[in-house]
Amino acid sequence: MDNKSDRSIKQLASQVVYQNRWMSVREDRIERASGSQGIYGVVDKPDCVAILAIDNGRIHLVNQYRYAVQGRFWELPQGAWESNPDADPLELAKGELKEETGLVASKMTYLGCQFIAYGFLNQTCHIYLASDLTQSERQLDSEEEDLIAKDFAIEEFEEMIIDGSIQDCVTTAAYGLAKLKNAV
């Protein structure tokens, strides 16, 4: 079955109710298959990437303060280019990896894509495995001034997922996909 062929909810009207350079929020007036009407809130964001940078049994993570949940957390290098929302995902992955960690990968393997929170967000996350890594200079943007990059043994990383030290669903989903595909 084609996931997008079933259009059981019809959009009657749409209005952007908030917008900034990173996202927009729209409120859609909808009609369900039963004929009942309602509203649906949708967050529009450009596609993003998550990069599993793994070399010599070690995975590279970043840690930064996440304002929405008021804490610092370890996660995979990841992000989007709001200034270029139609960027090629491979170029985006290479750019985000270098920006956040200073790493350059000789090999980038595409593992697939996943929706992050499709109950309200239309963003797709493209997942890459980066290997054969070399270190260069980081190129942090202003929102990442407090970002810390560090590598961990795979076993330690897995324990961080199990004990709840890593709470980012993109990180855990990307790693799970990589494990199930026997890529790591």
C-alpha positions in Angstrom: 0.0 0.0 0.0 1.3 3.4 -0.9 1.4 5.4 2.3 0.4 8.6 0.7 -2.4 7.3 -1.5 -5.0 7.3 1.3 -6.1 10.9 1.7 -8.9 10.3 4.3 -8.6 13.9 5.5 -9.3 16.7 3.1 -7.8 20.2 3.6 -10.4 22.9 3.2 -8.3 26.0 4.1 -4.9 26.7 5.5 -3.4 29.7 7.3 0.1 30.3 8.5 -0.2 31.5 12.2 3.5 31.8 13.0 6.7 31.9 11.1 10.4 32.5 11.7 13.6 31.5 9.8 13.6 27.9 11.2 9.9 26.9 10.8 6.3 27.9 10.2 3.2 26.8 11.9 0.0 26.6 10.0 -3.6 25.8 11.0 -5.6 23.8 8.5 -9.3 23.5 8.4 -10.0 19.9 7.6 -12.8 17.5 6.7 -12.6 13.9 7.7 -14.0 11.0 5.6 -17.1 10.9 7.8 -17.8 14.6 6.9 -17.0 16.0 10.3 -14.8 19.0 10.2 -12.1 20.3 12.5 -8.6 21.9 12.6 -5.2 20.5 12.4 -1.9 22.2 13.4 1.1 21.5 11.3 4.7 22.5 11.8 6.6 23.0 8.5 10.4 22.5 8.6 12.9 21.7 6.0 14.3 18.2 5.8 17.2 17.5 8.1 20.0 14.9 8.5 21.5 12.8 11.3 25.0 11.5 11.0 26.4 8.4 12.7 30.1 9.2 12.5 31.8 6.0 13.5 35.5 5.0 13.2 37.6 2.5 15.1 34.8 1.4 17.4 34.0 5.0 18.4 31.0 7.2 17.7 31.2 11.0 17.6 28.4 12.8 19.5 27.7 16.4 20.2 26.3 18.0 23.4 24.5 21.3 23.5 21.9 23.1 25.5 18.4 22.5 24.2 16.3 25.4 25.2 12.8 23.8 24.7 13.6 21.2 27.3 16.0 23.3 29.4 18.9 20.9 29.5 22.2 19.8 27.8 22.0 16.4 26.0 24.3 14.2 23.9 23.1 13.4 20.4 24.3 12.6 16.9 25.5 15.5 14.8 22.3 16.6 13.0 20.6 19.6 11.5 19.1 21.4 8.5 20.0 24.4 6.4 17.1 26.8 6.7 18.9 29.1 4.2 18.8 26.3 1.7 15.8 24.1 2.5 16.1 22.1 -0.8 19.8 21.2 -0.2 20.9 17.8 -1.3 20.8 15.6 1.8 24.3 14.2 1.2 25.8 17.7 1.0 23.8 18.7 4.0 25.2 15.7 6.0 28.8 16.4 5.0 28.3 20.1 5.9 26.6 19.4 9.3 29.3 16.9 10.2 32.1 19.3 9.5 30.3 22.2 11.1 29.6 20.5 14.4 32.5 18.2 14.8 35.2 19.3 12.3 35.1 15.7 10.9 35.4 15.0 7.2 34.3 11.5 6.0 35.8 9.8 3.0 32.7 7.5 2.9 29.1 8.5 3.5 26.5 5.7 3.3 22.8 6.5 3.1 20.8 4.4 5.5 17.3 5.7 4.9 14.9 8.4 6.1 12.4 8.7 8.9 9.8 11.2 10.0 10.6 12.7 13.4 7.1 13.5 14.8 4.6 13.1 11.9 1.6 13.7 14.2 2.3 17.4 13.8 5.6 17.9 12.0 6.3 17.3 8.3 10.1 17.1 8.6 12.0 14.2 7.1 15.3 13.1 8.6 17.9 11.5 6.3 20.3 9.2 8.1 23.9 8.7 7.0 26.8 6.6 8.3 30.1 8.5 8.0 33.3 6.6 8.1 37.0 6.9 7.2 37.1 10.1 9.2 39.7 12.8 9.4 39.8 15.8 11.7 39.7 19.4 10.5 38.4 22.7 12.0 34.8 23.0 13.2 32.6 25.7 11.7 30.0 26.4 14.4 27.2 28.8 13.7 26.0 31.3 16.3 23.2 29.0 17.6 25.9 26.3 18.4 28.4 28.4 20.3 28.1 26.1 23.3 28.3 22.9 21.4 30.8 20.2 22.7 32.0 17.4 20.4 33.3 14.1 21.9 33.7 10.5 20.8 32.6 7.5 22.8 33.2 3.8 22.6 30.2 2.1 21.0 29.5 0.1 24.1 29.5 3.3 26.2 27.1 5.0 23.7 24.7 2.0 23.8 24.8 2.1 27.7 24.0 5.9 27.5 20.9 5.0 25.4 19.8 2.3 27.9 20.4 4.4 31.0 18.6 7.4 29.6 21.6 9.7 29.3 20.7 10.0 25.6 17.1 11.0 25.2 17.1 12.3 21.6 14.7 10.1 19.6 16.5 11.0 16.3 19.7 9.6 17.7 18.2 6.4 19.1 16.1 5.8 15.9 19.0 6.4 13.6 21.2 4.0 15.6 18.5 1.4 15.7 18.1 1.6 11.9 21.8 1.3 11.4 22.0 -1.7 13.8 19.0 -3.5 12.1 20.7 -2.9 8.7 23.9 -4.4 10.1 25.7 -1.1 9.2 27.3 -0.8 12.7 
